[in-house]
Amino acid sequence: MEDHPMAKLKSERHHWWPVCVSRHWAGDDGKTGWLKPDGSCVRIPPARLGVIGNGHHIKLGRNDEDTGWDHSFERVFDRADDAFPELIKWLEGLERKPVRGVQELRQRYVAQPCTDAELVRMSECAVSLAIRGPMNREASVALAEDLRGPLPTAERNALIGLNMRNSQRLVADNIGSRGKFVAVYSQGREFVFGDGFFHNVKNVQNPPSSPKLFVPITPHICVLVCRPSRYLTEPRLTTLVLDDHEVDICNKAVQVYAKNAIFFRSQQPVLTEAFQRGQHLVYEHPGNPIDSLIYAIPGVPARDTSLDRLFHPASEDAPRPATRWARWLSRMGLSGSKS
């Protein structure tokens, strides 16, 4: 238990995009681009991005009164924040092969030696960005808002905190070093980050059976952490280099899941219709681009396409809003390929 009860909580600036990570997204001007759904764009010092006041505090009193049950779960992310610098240094040093000519995707993955500790660190950091991000915060209160409508701010924030405070340990410890891990690199085109990105660990209250996360870490490195329903254990860790077109596809996936913010270093992406809707959407079709990367990992069997006809629309990368049914499935750890 990493909550810390106290009589009075001091106001704090909590980061859902930790400074030790966001600083890698500063351009030559020392700033990061923030693209919004209406097409407007500003450049801001990265340390000022991803900040939410008291985002990891839980206050249970009315009218902002202090109670003996108020507490903070900010320290649950210390393990990830302390590990990010070494993780990024390690990822930058892994062997990978540049894209040359036409080659089947599965053949481009390069197996890497690794230790359990290195994979646990990879899980810890990737999961932390998903758990504290705005997409998960909204999912943590969505069911209550569906049933009751808009909630008072204090009650809403308390529900978010109560629902997400145990999620980091629940998900990160559940994955640990078990599953498939891929370090994904760009050759020239930059990746983007957002206030939502591809993962299925939203509002998790039980250990996830088949977690999957595709997480931008720097403008040239993403990590893919997953545990498919079937896979061969080895190789546990691989590297993959994407060409510019493939990076654009991954960036469009971020725009599907993001709602209010796309962050970029120097290469401003073209807005997609999905991001312009200003919602945290999800891919409906299990043949979407990120799942396709997962099913190409060595040791992961090809995807069963026999039920594809049940999905509508037919487009493999068509996004849809997260429904109450999908959120309930996610809460029960049963979201599968739809979330």
Secondary structure as the mmCIF struct_conf table of DSSP 4:
data_model
#
loop_
_struct_conf.conf_type_id
_struct_conf.id
_struct_conf.beg_label_comp_id
_struct_conf.beg_label_asym_id
_struct_conf.beg_label_seq_id
_struct_conf.end_label_comp_id
_struct_conf.end_label_asym_id
_struct_conf.end_label_seq_id
STRN STRN1 HIS A 4 PRO A 5
BEND BEND1 ALA A 7 LYS A 8
HELX_LH_PP_P HELX_LH_PP_P1 LEU A 9 SER A 11
STRN STRN2 ARG A 13 HIS A 15
BEND BEND2 TRP A 16 TRP A 17
HELX_RH_AL_P HELX_RH_AL_P1 VAL A 19 SER A 22
HELX_RH_3T_P HELX_RH_3T_P1 ARG A 23 TRP A 25
TURN_TY1_P TURN_TY1_P1 ASP A 28 ASP A 29
BEND BEND3 GLY A 30 GLY A 30
STRN STRN3 THR A 32 LEU A 35
TURN_TY1_P TURN_TY1_P2 PRO A 37 ASP A 38
BEND BEND4 GLY A 39 GLY A 39
STRN STRN4 CYS A 41 ILE A 44
HELX_RH_3T_P HELX_RH_3T_P2 PRO A 46 ARG A 48
BEND BEND5 LEU A 49 GLY A 50
STRN STRN5 VAL A 51 GLY A 53
TURN_TY1_P TURN_TY1_P3 ASN A 54 HIS A 56
STRN STRN6 HIS A 57 ILE A 58
BEND BEND6 GLY A 61 GLY A 61
HELX_RH_3T_P HELX_RH_3T_P3 ARG A 62 ASP A 64
TURN_TY1_P TURN_TY1_P4 GLY A 68 TRP A 69
STRN STRN7 HIS A 71 SER A 72
HELX_RH_3T_P HELX_RH_3T_P4 GLU A 74 PHE A 77
HELX_RH_AL_P HELX_RH_AL_P2 ASP A 78 GLY A 93
BEND BEND7 LEU A 94 LEU A 94
BEND BEND8 GLY A 101 VAL A 102
HELX_RH_3T_P HELX_RH_3T_P5 LEU A 105 ARG A 108
STRN STRN8 VAL A 110 GLN A 112
HELX_RH_AL_P HELX_RH_AL_P3 ASP A 116 ILE A 131
BEND BEND9 ARG A 132 GLY A 133
HELX_RH_AL_P HELX_RH_AL_P4 PRO A 134 ARG A 148
BEND BEND10 PRO A 150 PRO A 150
HELX_RH_AL_P HELX_RH_AL_P5 THR A 153 MET A 164
TURN_TY1_P TURN_TY1_P5 ARG A 165 ASN A 166
HELX_RH_AL_P HELX_RH_AL_P6 SER A 167 ILE A 175
TURN_TY1_P TURN_TY1_P6 GLY A 176 SER A 177
BEND BEND11 GLY A 179 GLY A 179
STRN STRN9 LYS A 180 SER A 186
BEND BEND12 GLN A 187 ARG A 189
HELX_LH_PP_P HELX_LH_PP_P2 GLU A 190 PHE A 191
STRN STRN10 PHE A 193 GLY A 194
BEND BEND13 ASP A 195 GLY A 196
BEND BEND14 PHE A 198 PHE A 198
STRN STRN11 HIS A 199 HIS A 199
BEND BEND15 ASN A 200 ASN A 200
TURN_TY1_P TURN_TY1_P7 LYS A 202 ASN A 203
BEND BEND16 ASN A 206 ASN A 206
BEND BEND17 SER A 209 SER A 210
STRN STRN12 LYS A 212 THR A 218
TURN_TY1_P TURN_TY1_P8 PRO A 219 HIS A 220
STRN STRN13 ILE A 221 CYS A 226
BEND BEND18 SER A 229 ARG A 230
BEND BEND19 THR A 233 GLU A 234
STRN STRN14 LEU A 237 LEU A 242
HELX_RH_AL_P HELX_RH_AL_P7 ASP A 244 TYR A 257
BEND BEND20 LYS A 259 ASN A 260
STRN STRN15 ILE A 262 PHE A 264
BEND BEND21 ARG A 265 SER A 266
HELX_LH_PP_P HELX_LH_PP_P3 GLN A 268 THR A 272
HELX_RH_AL_P HELX_RH_AL_P8 GLU A 273 GLN A 276
TURN_TY1_P TURN_TY1_P9 ARG A 277 GLY A 278
BEND BEND22 GLN A 279 GLN A 279
STRN STRN16 LEU A 281 TYR A 283
BEND BEND23 HIS A 285 HIS A 285
TURN_TY1_P TURN_TY1_P10 PRO A 286 GLY A 287
BEND BEND24 ASN A 288 ASN A 288
HELX_RH_AL_P HELX_RH_AL_P9 PRO A 289 TYR A 295
TURN_TY1_P TURN_TY1_P11 ALA A 296 ALA A 296
BEND BEND25 ILE A 297 ILE A 297
TURN_TY1_P TURN_TY1_P12 PRO A 298 GLY A 299
BEND BEND26 VAL A 300 VAL A 300
HELX_LH_PP_P HELX_LH_PP_P4 PRO A 301 ARG A 303
TURN_TY1_P TURN_TY1_P13 SER A 306 LEU A 307
HELX_RH_3T_P HELX_RH_3T_P6 ASP A 308 LEU A 310
BEND BEND27 PHE A 311 PRO A 313
TURN_TY1_P TURN_TY1_P14 GLU A 316 ASP A 317
STRN STRN17 PRO A 319 PRO A 321
HELX_LH_PP_P HELX_LH_PP_P5 ALA A 322 THR A 323
HELX_RH_AL_P HELX_RH_AL_P10 ARG A 324 ARG A 331
TURN_TY1_P TURN_TY1_P15 MET A 332 GLY A 333
HELX_RH_3T_P HELX_RH_3T_P7 GLY A 336 LYS A 338
#
